[in-house]
């Protein structure tokens, strides 16, 4: 059952990371409005990375490189885990 | 662009169309049997499949719809496409390699086998036809728009020529023709989008023009001064973003033309790596599209040029024409055409296969493979002709229609596919309940909002604001998940043969009852479903309505 648990945990962790990077990140930007922006009505980004407001930069980078890196790490690990799965039995 | 014939555009369009047909004929020579025709003999490698998925994913909406959405929606449009890129990785971890191991031909076939029900397979075909038609019509309309706007040819001819060419090469070449065409189109559209964009950014004086996805940061202070709300994420309720993610992630798993690509690869490893290749390239083009949207808003704000809202769909072409030369514009036309053809081809393929393999062959069992092959060729031809004719009177907004297709597919097909892979206890009755409930709770709102043109708030006061109906997906998808779990618990466990499929899909050579049977998954699914549905109705203290 060790391999089965590894597969389940790996899938859950990767799914949560992808969900965070690809979608839920923006929820935090909305809820943490005061942290990322100054007071209204003249809201202004409080910090910048490479010229972009930090929250926007995070969305760009994590929504592309971030999720791809998670996918590549998952694929690499699964390539190895698959060999254990193919043994079957108590794995 | 001024109504006359655009010579370089015509040359490039003819080249793309001619190469597509030649590849289709070549694909025909590789096709020897039914498995070759439907799924390219399960012989496609990871790189080829990844590239084919890129052009399948980047439909004409990348050229026509996305930049227009950025024009109006700013940050919201970018959040939608970030979720779309991430959706491929959700498909990777939850579905792709497992579906490949299932050894079926289509999503509908999978549902019929896993849930031991030919009836469910037929229902899945009906849902597939609805979502594929919604997806298809917008793209064929776009081909007409390209011909009309750029080539000076009436749109009706664009629809007919584009529709017929793609029907021809899909019919002739089957999945081999479609795959290698999509690979070719993927390369064309990627360069056709990024190279002109580099020239546009350079003309706008953006120092980082050589890397469009992250190169326009230097122009951000000017943009903030002129259009401060460009970067505001807080113009919608937080649950809107959750809904977008759910619709994208489970929609992509539910859209059979995406899933079908995984049945063509050699093994589960290729299924995984092709998704990684695809996500990287889709992300590259999407982040470049954000730069194109930014450039459009920036161009108007800095140069004092006016672009009418009705022309927002043409933003890519307007910028390319204004800031580059005719040959780059023609190259963009070729890219847009390639994007449209590849997506239409994938849709034709799944609709033709679904109708023959999953509908006719179920109603009339015992058909020989030769007969199925002949029927498939004629059915695909028929579907191509009917879709082309339907596209003569298309919906108004391409991208919005496709977003609805994602939402409907997520709630009605995505949910049973995911639970069918990960939960042995998922039953036929549970799947039927989820499919029907998911379809009704998303298709009826589509009719209300897009066909009857009623405001989304008529369904719920929470569906207010820009693209407010999107929040519907934060109800329909969790409802489908929770409904499937509850009904599965209340009905008899699936037969052993169905449970064995789950272990086999995950690669186990033997069967163990305790795998994929735990209570944690169904409990988590129900709890999270309830929380997500509740999130739509709350937090209005933090985020005033």
Interface residues (C-beta under 8 A of the other chain):
Chain A: X1 X4 X7 X11 X14 X15 X18 X19 X21 X22 X23 X24 X26 X27 X29 X30 X31 X33 X37 X42 X43 X44 X45 X48 X50 X51 X52 X53 X55 X56 X57 X59 X60 X61 X63 X64 X65 X67 X68 X70 X71 X72 X74 X75 X78 X79 X82 X85 X86 X87 X88 X89
Chain B: X75 X78 X79 X82 X83 X85 X86 X87 X88 X89 X90 X92 X93 X94 X97 X213 X214 X216 X217 X218 X219 X220 X221 X224 X228 X231 X232 X233 X234 X236 X237 X238 X241 X242 X244 X245 X246 X248 X249 X268 X269 X272 X273 X275 X276 X279 X280 X283 X284 X286 X287 X290 X506 X507 X508 X509 X510 X514 X515 X539 X542 X543
